[in-house]
Amino acid sequence: MRVLITGVAGFIGSNLATRLVADGTEVVGIDNLSAGLREHVHPAVSFHHEDIRSRGIAPLFVRADAVVHLAAKNCLADPVETRAAARRPRTQKMASRR
């Protein structure tokens, strides 16, 4: 079986890929590394440093028996920075906006 994983360098994608490889599955992975790390990807994964919006990735889907789509843009604010900003006095917040 051949599985294609988008977002393969992220936390969930890399752990899923490792498990599938351990089970004997051929894994193809796509990630643009905007949030994930290449070193998180299992060495047995056929890794492609590409953006999922690229038309160039279309051939990778041809032989895939399954696709797991985990690529996403992280839109969450940094909780540490958000908390620090909330604790700043109001005058500091206004000054930092300038």
Order of alpha helices (4+ residues) and beta strands (2+ residues): beta-alpha-beta-beta-alpha-beta-alpha-alpha
